[in-house]
């Protein structure tokens, strides 16, 4: 036993996803990106997300 736990994440239906993308495109919405972390700094990215108040996105780049 590896101790791994799988949990389902509810994200909505495909129809809601399509509607959201249409709204994003129609209104030219852009996400607020607060910080970009290189892939090598994944632990720092998670620590950052836990320490801030939840405004903006923390991005982990892989390219």
mmCIF file of the N, C-alpha and C atoms, coordinates in Angstrom:
data_MODEL
# 
_entry.id   MODEL 
# 
loop_
_atom_site.group_PDB 
_atom_site.id 
_atom_site.type_symbol 
_atom_site.label_atom_id 
_atom_site.label_alt_id 
_atom_site.label_comp_id 
_atom_site.label_asym_id 
_atom_site.label_entity_id 
_atom_site.label_seq_id 
_atom_site.pdbx_PDB_ins_code 
_atom_site.Cartn_x 
_atom_site.Cartn_y 
_atom_site.Cartn_z 
_atom_site.occupancy 
_atom_site.B_iso_or_equiv 
_atom_site.pdbx_formal_charge 
_atom_site.auth_seq_id 
_atom_site.auth_comp_id 
_atom_site.auth_asym_id 
_atom_site.auth_atom_id 
_atom_site.pdbx_PDB_model_num 
ATOM 1   N N  . UNK A 1 1  ? 0.846   -1.186 0.000   1.00 0.00 ? 1  UNK A N  1 
ATOM 2   C CA . UNK A 1 1  ? 0.000   0.000  0.000   1.00 0.00 ? 1  UNK A CA 1 
ATOM 3   C C  . UNK A 1 1  ? 0.883   1.238  0.000   1.00 0.00 ? 1  UNK A C  1 
ATOM 4   N N  . UNK A 1 2  ? 0.684   2.050  -0.980  1.00 0.00 ? 2  UNK A N  1 
ATOM 5   C CA . UNK A 1 2  ? 1.490   3.259  -1.130  1.00 0.00 ? 2  UNK A CA 1 
ATOM 6   C C  . UNK A 1 2  ? 0.946   4.421  -0.315  1.00 0.00 ? 2  UNK A C  1 
ATOM 7   N N  . UNK A 1 3  ? -0.271  4.313  0.168   1.00 0.00 ? 3  UNK A N  1 
ATOM 8   C CA . UNK A 1 3  ? -0.860  5.409  0.928   1.00 0.00 ? 3  UNK A CA 1 
ATOM 9   C C  . UNK A 1 3  ? -1.433  6.499  0.047   1.00 0.00 ? 3  UNK A C  1 
ATOM 10  N N  . UNK A 1 4  ? -1.562  6.234  -1.249  1.00 0.00 ? 4  UNK A N  1 
ATOM 11  C CA . UNK A 1 4  ? -2.112  7.238  -2.166  1.00 0.00 ? 4  UNK A CA 1 
ATOM 12  C C  . UNK A 1 4  ? -3.623  7.337  -1.979  1.00 0.00 ? 4  UNK A C  1 
ATOM 13  N N  . UNK A 1 5  ? -4.136  8.542  -2.148  1.00 0.00 ? 5  UNK A N  1 
ATOM 14  C CA . UNK A 1 5  ? -5.568  8.782  -2.037  1.00 0.00 ? 5  UNK A CA 1 
ATOM 15  C C  . UNK A 1 5  ? -6.038  9.471  -3.307  1.00 0.00 ? 5  UNK A C  1 
ATOM 16  N N  . UNK A 1 6  ? -7.073  8.932  -3.930  1.00 0.00 ? 6  UNK A N  1 
ATOM 17  C CA . UNK A 1 6  ? -7.682  9.557  -5.106  1.00 0.00 ? 6  UNK A CA 1 
ATOM 18  C C  . UNK A 1 6  ? -8.980  10.219 -4.682  1.00 0.00 ? 6  UNK A C  1 
ATOM 19  N N  . UNK A 1 7  ? -9.145  11.456 -5.116  1.00 0.00 ? 7  UNK A N  1 
ATOM 20  C CA . UNK A 1 7  ? -10.374 12.181 -4.797  1.00 0.00 ? 7  UNK A CA 1 
ATOM 21  C C  . UNK A 1 7  ? -10.933 12.794 -6.074  1.00 0.00 ? 7  UNK A C  1 
ATOM 22  N N  . UNK A 1 8  ? -12.211 12.716 -6.215  1.00 0.00 ? 8  UNK A N  1 
ATOM 23  C CA . UNK A 1 8  ? -12.891 13.299 -7.360  1.00 0.00 ? 8  UNK A CA 1 
ATOM 24  C C  . UNK A 1 8  ? -13.007 14.804 -7.152  1.00 0.00 ? 8  UNK A C  1 
ATOM 25  N N  . UNK A 1 9  ? -12.785 15.565 -8.217  1.00 0.00 ? 9  UNK A N  1 
ATOM 26  C CA . UNK A 1 9  ? -12.931 17.009 -8.169  1.00 0.00 ? 9  UNK A CA 1 
ATOM 27  C C  . UNK A 1 9  ? -14.075 17.389 -9.100  1.00 0.00 ? 9  UNK A C  1 
ATOM 28  N N  . UNK A 1 10 ? -15.111 17.990 -8.561  1.00 0.00 ? 10 UNK A N  1 
ATOM 29  C CA . UNK A 1 10 ? -16.252 18.411 -9.364  1.00 0.00 ? 10 UNK A CA 1 
ATOM 30  C C  . UNK A 1 10 ? -15.932 19.751 -10.024 1.00 0.00 ? 10 UNK A C  1 
ATOM 31  N N  . UNK A 1 11 ? -16.005 19.779 -11.337 1.00 0.00 ? 11 UNK A N  1 
ATOM 32  C CA . UNK A 1 11 ? -15.655 20.994 -12.063 1.00 0.00 ? 11 UNK A CA 1 
ATOM 33  C C  . UNK A 1 11 ? -16.794 21.543 -12.901 1.00 0.00 ? 11 UNK A C  1 
ATOM 34  N N  . UNK A 1 12 ? -17.922 20.883 -12.925 1.00 0.00 ? 12 UNK A N  1 
ATOM 35  C CA . UNK A 1 12 ? -19.038 21.342 -13.734 1.00 0.00 ? 12 UNK A CA 1 
ATOM 36  C C  . UNK A 1 12 ? -19.154 20.529 -15.012 1.00 0.00 ? 12 UNK A C  1 
ATOM 37  N N  . UNK A 1 13 ? -20.181 20.825 -15.767 1.00 0.00 ? 13 UNK A N  1 
ATOM 38  C CA . UNK A 1 13 ? -20.442 20.071 -16.990 1.00 0.00 ? 13 UNK A CA 1 
ATOM 39  C C  . UNK A 1 13 ? -19.671 20.656 -18.172 1.00 0.00 ? 13 UNK A C  1 
ATOM 40  N N  . UNK A 1 14 ? -19.605 19.894 -19.244 1.00 0.00 ? 14 UNK A N  1 
ATOM 41  C CA . UNK A 1 14 ? -18.961 20.376 -20.469 1.00 0.00 ? 14 UNK A CA 1 
ATOM 42  C C  . UNK A 1 14 ? -19.708 21.596 -21.009 1.00 0.00 ? 14 UNK A C  1 
ATOM 43  N N  . UNK A 1 15 ? -21.038 21.582 -20.903 1.00 0.00 ? 15 UNK A N  1 
ATOM 44  C CA . UNK A 1 15 ? -21.833 22.721 -21.378 1.00 0.00 ? 15 UNK A CA 1 
ATOM 45  C C  . UNK A 1 15 ? -21.461 24.001 -20.623 1.00 0.00 ? 15 UNK A C  1 
ATOM 46  N N  . UNK A 1 16 ? -21.263 23.903 -19.311 1.00 0.00 ? 16 UNK A N  1 
ATOM 47  C CA . UNK A 1 16 ? -20.848 25.074 -18.527 1.00 0.00 ? 16 UNK A CA 1 
ATOM 48  C C  . UNK A 1 16 ? -19.455 25.535 -18.938 1.00 0.00 ? 16 UNK A C  1 
ATOM 49  N N  . UNK A 1 17 ? -18.569 24.585 -19.230 1.00 0.00 ? 17 UNK A N  1 
ATOM 50  C CA . UNK A 1 17 ? -17.219 24.921 -19.671 1.00 0.00 ? 17 UNK A CA 1 
ATOM 51  C C  . UNK A 1 17 ? -17.258 25.687 -20.990 1.00 0.00 ? 17 UNK A C  1 
ATOM 52  N N  . UNK A 1 18 ? -18.081 25.227 -21.918 1.00 0.00 ? 18 UNK A N  1 
ATOM 53  C CA . UNK A 1 18 ? -18.215 25.896 -23.216 1.00 0.00 ? 18 UNK A CA 1 
ATOM 54  C C  . UNK A 1 18 ? -18.795 27.297 -23.032 1.00 0.00 ? 18 UNK A C  1 
ATOM 55  N N  . UNK A 1 19 ? -19.818 27.438 -22.204 1.00 0.00 ? 19 UNK A N  1 
ATOM 56  C CA . UNK A 1 19 ? -20.413 28.749 -21.936 1.00 0.00 ? 19 UNK A CA 1 
ATOM 57  C C  . UNK A 1 19 ? -19.404 29.696 -21.308 1.00 0.00 ? 19 UNK A C  1 
ATOM 58  N N  . UNK A 1 20 ? -18.603 29.182 -20.366 1.00 0.00 ? 20 UNK A N  1 
ATOM 59  C CA . UNK A 1 20 ? -17.592 30.012 -19.721 1.00 0.00 ? 20 UNK A CA 1 
ATOM 60  C C  . UNK A 1 20 ? -16.574 30.500 -20.743 1.00 0.00 ? 20 UNK A C  1 
ATOM 61  N N  . UNK A 1 21 ? -16.127 29.615 -21.620 1.00 0.00 ? 21 UNK A N  1 
ATOM 62  C CA . UNK A 1 21 ? -15.141 30.015 -22.626 1.00 0.00 ? 21 UNK A CA 1 
ATOM 63  C C  . UNK A 1 21 ? -15.699 31.038 -23.599 1.00 0.00 ? 21 UNK A C  1 
ATOM 64  N N  . UNK A 1 22 ? -16.964 30.912 -23.945 1.00 0.00 ? 22 UNK A N  1 
ATOM 65  C CA . UNK A 1 22 ? -17.597 31.923 -24.808 1.00 0.00 ? 22 UNK A CA 1 
ATOM 66  C C  . UNK A 1 22 ? -17.638 33.286 -24.109 1.00 0.00 ? 22 UNK A C  1 
ATOM 67  N N  . UNK A 1 23 ? -17.976 33.305 -22.838 1.00 0.00 ? 23 UNK A N  1 
ATOM 68  C CA . UNK A 1 23 ? -18.017 34.561 -22.080 1.00 0.00 ? 23 UNK A CA 1 
ATOM 69  C C  . UNK A 1 23 ? -16.630 35.173 -21.958 1.00 0.00 ? 23 UNK A C  1 
ATOM 70  N N  . UNK A 1 24 ? -15.630 34.338 -21.694 1.00 0.00 ? 24 UNK A N  1 
ATOM 71  C CA . UNK A 1 24 ? -14.252 34.832 -21.586 1.00 0.00 ? 24 UNK A CA 1 
ATOM 72  C C  . UNK A 1 24 ? -13.828 35.478 -22.895 1.00 0.00 ? 24 UNK A C  1 
ATOM 73  N N  . UNK A 1 25 ? -14.123 34.808 -24.008 1.00 0.00 ? 25 UNK A N  1 
ATOM 74  C CA . UNK A 1 25 ? -13.741 35.343 -25.314 1.00 0.00 ? 25 UNK A CA 1 
ATOM 75  C C  . UNK A 1 25 ? -14.536 36.599 -25.667 1.00 0.00 ? 25 UNK A C  1 
ATOM 76  N N  . UNK A 1 26 ? -15.825 36.586 -25.420 1.00 0.00 ? 26 UNK A N  1 
ATOM 77  C CA . UNK A 1 26 ? -16.681 37.721 -25.788 1.00 0.00 ? 26 UNK A CA 1 
ATOM 78  C C  . UNK A 1 26 ? -16.323 38.985 -25.013 1.00 0.00 ? 26 UNK A C  1 
ATOM 79  N N  . UNK A 1 27 ? -15.943 38.830 -23.753 1.00 0.00 ? 27 UNK A N  1 
ATOM 80  C CA . UNK A 1 27 ? -15.651 39.983 -22.910 1.00 0.00 ? 27 UNK A CA 1 
ATOM 81  C C  . UNK A 1 27 ? -14.154 40.243 -22.749 1.00 0.00 ? 27 UNK A C  1 
ATOM 82  N N  . UNK A 1 28 ? -13.352 39.453 -23.483 1.00 0.00 ? 28 UNK A N  1 
ATOM 83  C CA . UNK A 1 28 ? -11.889 39.591 -23.462 1.00 0.00 ? 28 UNK A CA 1 
ATOM 84  C C  . UNK A 1 28 ? -11.339 39.582 -22.040 1.00 0.00 ? 28 UNK A C  1 
ATOM 85  N N  . UNK A 1 29 ? -11.818 38.622 -21.269 1.00 0.00 ? 29 UNK A N  1 
ATOM 86  C CA . UNK A 1 29 ? -11.368 38.500 -19.883 1.00 0.00 ? 29 UNK A CA 1 
ATOM 87  C C  . UNK A 1 29 ? -9.981  37.865 -19.830 1.00 0.00 ? 29 UNK A C  1 
ATOM 88  N N  . UNK A 1 30 ? -9.176  38.325 -18.908 1.00 0.00 ? 30 UNK A N  1 
ATOM 89  C CA . UNK A 1 30 ? -7.837  37.780 -18.713 1.00 0.00 ? 30 UNK A CA 1 
ATOM 90  C C  . UNK A 1 30 ? -7.658  37.460 -17.226 1.00 0.00 ? 30 UNK A C  1 
ATOM 91  N N  . UNK A 1 31 ? -7.032  36.341 -16.922 1.00 0.00 ? 31 UNK A N  1 
ATOM 92  C CA . UNK A 1 31 ? -6.808  36.026 -15.514 1.00 0.00 ? 31 UNK A CA 1 
ATOM 93  C C  . UNK A 1 31 ? -5.787  36.976 -14.900 1.00 0.00 ? 31 UNK A C  1 
ATOM 94  N N  . UNK A 1 32 ? -5.919  37.211 -13.620 1.00 0.00 ? 32 UNK A N  1 
ATOM 95  C CA . UNK A 1 32 ? -4.943  38.013 -12.890 1.00 0.00 ? 32 UNK A CA 1 
ATOM 96  C C  . UNK A 1 32 ? -3.838  37.066 -12.448 1.00 0.00 ? 32 UNK A C  1 
ATOM 97  N N  . UNK A 1 33 ? -2.656  37.213 -13.049 1.00 0.00 ? 33 UNK A N  1 
ATOM 98  C CA . UNK A 1 33 ? -1.521  36.359 -12.703 1.00 0.00 ? 33 UNK A CA 1 
ATOM 99  C C  . UNK A 1 33 ? -0.657  37.110 -11.711 1.00 0.00 ? 33 UNK A C  1 
ATOM 100 N N  . UNK A 1 34 ? -0.561  36.554 -10.526 1.00 0.00 ? 34 UNK A N  1 
ATOM 101 C CA . UNK A 1 34 ? 0.157   37.197 -9.437  1.00 0.00 ? 34 UNK A CA 1 
ATOM 102 C C  . UNK A 1 34 ? 1.642   36.850 -9.460  1.00 0.00 ? 34 UNK A C  1 
ATOM 103 N N  . UNK A 1 35 ? 1.965   35.591 -9.783  1.00 0.00 ? 35 UNK A N  1 
ATOM 104 C CA . UNK A 1 35 ? 3.358   35.155 -9.720  1.00 0.00 ? 35 UNK A CA 1 
ATOM 105 C C  . UNK A 1 35 ? 3.550   33.965 -10.648 1.00 0.00 ? 35 UNK A C  1 
ATOM 106 N N  . UNK A 1 36 ? 4.718   33.874 -11.290 1.00 0.00 ? 36 UNK A N  1 
ATOM 107 C CA . UNK A 1 36 ? 5.061   32.736 -12.147 1.00 0.00 ? 36 UNK A CA 1 
ATOM 108 C C  . UNK A 1 36 ? 6.278   32.036 -11.544 1.00 0.00 ? 36 UNK A C  1 
ATOM 109 N N  . UNK A 1 37 ? 6.122   30.743 -11.282 1.00 0.00 ? 37 UNK A N  1 
ATOM 110 C CA . UNK A 1 37 ? 7.203   29.934 -10.718 1.00 0.00 ? 37 UNK A CA 1 
ATOM 111 C C  . UNK A 1 37 ? 7.712   28.969 -11.778 1.00 0.00 ? 37 UNK A C  1 
ATOM 112 N N  . UNK A 1 38 ? 9.033   28.763 -11.860 1.00 0.00 ? 38 UNK A N  1 
ATOM 113 C CA . UNK A 1 38 ? 9.536   27.707 -12.745 1.00 0.00 ? 38 UNK A CA 1 
ATOM 114 C C  . UNK A 1 38 ? 9.184   26.341 -12.162 1.00 0.00 ? 38 UNK A C  1 
ATOM 115 N N  . UNK A 1 39 ? 9.147   25.329 -13.014 1.00 0.00 ? 39 UNK A N  1 
ATOM 116 C CA . UNK A 1 39 ? 8.750   23.995 -12.574 1.00 0.00 ? 39 UNK A CA 1 
ATOM 117 C C  . UNK A 1 39 ? 9.627   23.482 -11.433 1.00 0.00 ? 39 UNK A C  1 
ATOM 118 N N  . UNK A 1 40 ? 10.879  23.868 -11.430 1.00 0.00 ? 40 UNK A N  1 
ATOM 119 C CA . UNK A 1 40 ? 11.799  23.419 -10.385 1.00 0.00 ? 40 UNK A CA 1 
ATOM 120 C C  . UNK A 1 40 ? 11.408  23.932 -9.002  1.00 0.00 ? 40 UNK A C  1 
ATOM 121 N N  . UNK A 1 41 ? 10.599  24.995 -8.936  1.00 0.00 ? 41 UNK A N  1 
ATOM 122 C CA . UNK A 1 41 ? 10.209  25.610 -7.663  1.00 0.00 ? 41 UNK A CA 1 
ATOM 123 C C  . UNK A 1 41 ? 8.765   25.291 -7.271  1.00 0.00 ? 41 UNK A C  1 
ATOM 124 N N  . UNK A 1 42 ? 8.283   24.106 -7.645  1.00 0.00 ? 42 UNK A N  1 
ATOM 125 C CA . UNK A 1 42 ? 6.908   23.721 -7.316  1.00 0.00 ? 42 UNK A CA 1 
ATOM 126 C C  . UNK A 1 42 ? 6.636   23.811 -5.806  1.00 0.00 ? 42 UNK A C  1 
ATOM 127 N N  . UNK A 1 43 ? 7.535   23.329 -4.946  1.00 0.00 ? 43 UNK A N  1 
ATOM 128 C CA . UNK A 1 43 ? 7.254   23.458 -3.502  1.00 0.00 ? 43 UNK A CA 1 
ATOM 129 C C  . UNK A 1 43 ? 7.081   24.916 -3.068  1.00 0.00 ? 43 UNK A C  1 
ATOM 130 N N  . UNK A 1 44 ? 7.878   25.817 -3.633  1.00 0.00 ? 44 UNK A N  1 
ATOM 131 C CA . UNK A 1 44 ? 7.747   27.240 -3.298  1.00 0.00 ? 44 UNK A CA 1 
ATOM 132 C C  . UNK A 1 44 ? 6.411   27.781 -3.797  1.00 0.00 ? 44 UNK A C  1 
ATOM 133 N N  . UNK A 1 45 ? 5.950   27.314 -4.948  1.00 0.00 ? 45 UNK A N  1 
ATOM 134 C CA . UNK A 1 45 ? 4.660   27.761 -5.484  1.00 0.00 ? 45 UNK A CA 1 
ATOM 135 C C  . UNK A 1 45 ? 3.523   27.359 -4.558  1.00 0.00 ? 45 UNK A C  1 
ATOM 136 N N  . UNK A 1 46 ? 3.553   26.119 -4.071  1.00 0.00 ? 46 UNK A N  1 
ATOM 137 C CA . UNK A 1 46 ? 2.506   25.677 -3.149  1.00 0.00 ? 46 UNK A CA 1 
ATOM 138 C C  . UNK A 1 46 ? 2.573   26.437 -1.829  1.00 0.00 ? 46 UNK A C  1 
ATOM 139 N N  . UNK A 1 47 ? 3.767   26.686 -1.335  1.00 0.00 ? 47 UNK A N  1 
ATOM 140 C CA . UNK A 1 47 ? 3.915   27.458 -0.103  1.00 0.00 ? 47 UNK A CA 1 
ATOM 141 C C  . UNK A 1 47 ? 3.380   28.871 -0.287  1.00 0.00 ? 47 UNK A C  1 
ATOM 142 N N  . UNK A 1 48 ? 3.645   29.460 -1.452  1.00 0.00 ? 48 UNK A N  1 
ATOM 143 C CA . UNK A 1 48 ? 3.152   30.801 -1.756  1.00 0.00 ? 48 UNK A CA 1 
ATOM 144 C C  . UNK A 1 48 ? 1.620   30.822 -1.765  1.00 0.00 ? 48 UNK A C  1 
ATOM 145 N N  . UNK A 1 49 ? 1.017   29.823 -2.413  1.00 0.00 ? 49 UNK A N  1 
ATOM 146 C CA . UNK A 1 49 ? -0.451  29.761 -2.481  1.00 0.00 ? 49 UNK A CA 1 
ATOM 147 C C  . UNK A 1 49 ? -1.076  29.642 -1.096  1.00 0.00 ? 49 UNK A C  1 
ATOM 148 N N  . UNK A 1 50 ? -0.420  28.923 -0.214  1.00 0.00 ? 50 UNK A N  1 
ATOM 149 C CA . UNK A 1 50 ? -0.945  28.768 1.141   1.00 0.00 ? 50 UNK A CA 1 
ATOM 150 C C  . UNK A 1 50 ? -0.788  30.033 1.966   1.00 0.00 ? 50 UNK A C  1 
ATOM 151 N N  . UNK A 1 51 ? 0.174   30.891 1.608   1.00 0.00 ? 51 UNK A N  1 
ATOM 152 C CA . UNK A 1 51 ? 0.480   32.044 2.443   1.00 0.00 ? 51 UNK A CA 1 
ATOM 153 C C  . UNK A 1 51 ? -0.252  33.322 2.043   1.00 0.00 ? 51 UNK A C  1 
ATOM 154 N N  . UNK A 1 52 ? -0.777  33.403 0.820   1.00 0.00 ? 52 UNK A N  1 
ATOM 155 C CA . UNK A 1 52 ? -1.430  34.639 0.364   1.00 0.00 ? 52 UNK A CA 1 
ATOM 156 C C  . UNK A 1 52 ? -2.935  34.549 0.538   1.00 0.00 ? 52 UNK A C  1 
ATOM 157 N N  . UNK A 1 53 ? -3.599  35.676 0.361   1.00 0.00 ? 53 UNK A N  1 
ATOM 158 C CA . UNK A 1 53 ? -5.027  35.748 0.594   1.00 0.00 ? 53 UNK A CA 1 
ATOM 159 C C  . UNK A 1 53 ? -5.916  35.235 -0.517  1.00 0.00 ? 53 UNK A C  1 
ATOM 160 N N  . UNK A 1 54 ? -5.369  34.688 -1.583  1.00 0.00 ? 54 UNK A N  1 
ATOM 161 C CA . UNK A 1 54 ? -6.208  34.113 -2.618  1.00 0.00 ? 54 UNK A CA 1 
ATOM 162 C C  . UNK A 1 54 ? -6.527  35.024 -3.776  1.00 0.00 ? 54 UNK A C  1 
ATOM 163 N N  . UNK A 1 55 ? -5.811  36.112 -3.937  1.00 0.00 ? 55 UNK A N  1 
ATOM 164 C CA . UNK A 1 55 ? -6.066  37.002 -5.075  1.00 0.00 ? 55 UNK A CA 1 
ATOM 165 C C  . UNK A 1 55 ? -5.080  36.687 -6.177  1.00 0.00 ? 55 UNK A C  1 
ATOM 166 N N  . UNK A 1 56 ? -5.558  36.521 -7.378  1.00 0.00 ? 56 UNK A N  1 
ATOM 167 C CA . UNK A 1 56 ? -4.678  36.250 -8.507  1.00 0.00 ? 56 UNK A CA 1 
ATOM 168 C C  . UNK A 1 56 ? -4.308  34.779 -8.598  1.00 0.00 ? 56 UNK A C  1 
ATOM 169 N N  . UNK A 1 57 ? -3.559  34.481 -9.631  1.00 0.00 ? 57 UNK A N  1 
ATOM 170 C CA . UNK A 1 57 ? -3.153  33.103 -9.894  1.00 0.00 ? 57 UNK A CA 1 
ATOM 171 C C  . UNK A 1 57 ? -1.655  32.953 -9.735  1.00 0.00 ? 57 UNK A C  1 
ATOM 172 N N  . UNK A 1 58 ? -1.248  31.815 -9.215  1.00 0.00 ? 58 UNK A N  1 
ATOM 173 C CA . UNK A 1 58 ? 0.161   31.443 -9.203  1.00 0.00 ? 58 UNK A CA 1 
ATOM 174 C C  . UNK A 1 58 ? 0.333   30.426 -10.324 1.00 0.00 ? 58 UNK A C  1 
ATOM 175 N N  . UNK A 1 59 ? 1.225   30.693 -11.242 1.00 0.00 ? 59 UNK A N  1 
ATOM 176 C CA . UNK A 1 59 ? 1.427   29.844 -12.412 1.00 0.00 ? 59 UNK A CA 1 
ATOM 177 C C  . UNK A 1 59 ? 2.736   29.084 -12.247 1.00 0.00 ? 59 UNK A C  1 
ATOM 178 N N  . UNK A 1 60 ? 2.707   27.799 -12.603 1.00 0.00 ? 60 UNK A N  1 
ATOM 179 C CA . UNK A 1 60 ? 3.928   26.986 -12.632 1.00 0.00 ? 60 UNK A CA 1 
ATOM 180 C C  . UNK A 1 60 ? 4.226   26.723 -14.103 1.00 0.00 ? 60 UNK A C  1 
ATOM 181 N N  . UNK A 1 61 ? 5.337   27.320 -14.571 1.00 0.00 ? 61 UNK A N  1 
ATOM 182 C CA . UNK A 1 61 ? 5.684   27.158 -15.998 1.00 0.00 ? 61 UNK A CA 1 
ATOM 183 C C  . UNK A 1 61 ? 6.465   25.866 -16.189 1.00 0.00 ? 61 UNK A C  1 
ATOM 184 N N  . UNK A 1 62 ? 6.296   25.287 -17.334 1.00 0.00 ? 62 UNK A N  1 
ATOM 185 C CA . UNK A 1 62 ? 6.978   24.034 -17.609 1.00 0.00 ? 62 UNK A CA 1 
ATOM 186 C C  . UNK A 1 62 ? 7.735   24.061 -18.924 1.00 0.00 ? 62 UNK A C  1 
ATOM 187 N N  . UNK A 1 63 ? 7.830   25.211 -19.520 1.00 0.00 ? 63 UNK A N  1 
ATOM 188 C CA . UNK A 1 63 ? 8.452   25.252 -20.840 1.00 0.00 ? 63 UNK A CA 1 
ATOM 189 C C  . UNK A 1 63 ? 9.560   26.163 -20.991 1.00 0.00 ? 63 UNK A C  1 
# 
